[in-house]
Amino acid sequence: MVGAVIGAGLARGSRNINYKILRNIALGWLQTPLIAGLVSLGLYLLIKAVGGFF
């Protein structure tokens, strides 16, 4: 998907790259692992506090 966005923009000239979409994609790359890590930590602490598997 990212390659298609950049490739389509470059095929028409670098001024046609939609930087707003690229920014959103980059933010998604950064936010996804951070949010997943926080959710995992929260679940781990919850299970540990309840006396689960850990």
N, C-alpha and C positions, 0 to 999 in steps of 0.2 A: 504494500500500500504506500509506504513512504517513498520507495523507489519510483512508483508510478506518479506520485505528486511532483517529485523533483524532476523526473524525466519529462513529464508533460510541460512543465514550466520551462525547462531548458530547451526543449524542442522549439518553443516559440520565442525564445530569448530570455535572458536572465531577469528581465524586468517583469516577466509574466509569472514568476514563481510567487505563489500565494504564501507569504511569510507568516500570515496569521494562522493558517492551517499548520505550517511547519512548527510554529511556536506551540500550538496545542498538542501536537504529536510529541514534541520534546518534553513538555510538561507532563504528559501522560507517562512517558518513559521514566521520569523521575518520581512521580507521585505513586505509581503502581507498586513498586517494591517497598516504598516507605509505608504506605497504608497497609499492605499485606503483612509487613513486619510488625506493625503496631497491633493489628488484629490478632496475629499469632501470639504476641506477647500477652495481650489481654486474656486470650483464651487459656494460655498456659498458666498464668497467675490465678485465674478463676478456678481451673481444675486443681491446681496445687492447694489453694485455700480450702476447697471443699474436701480435700483428702483423696483426690483421685489417684491416678496412675503414677504420679511422680513422687 
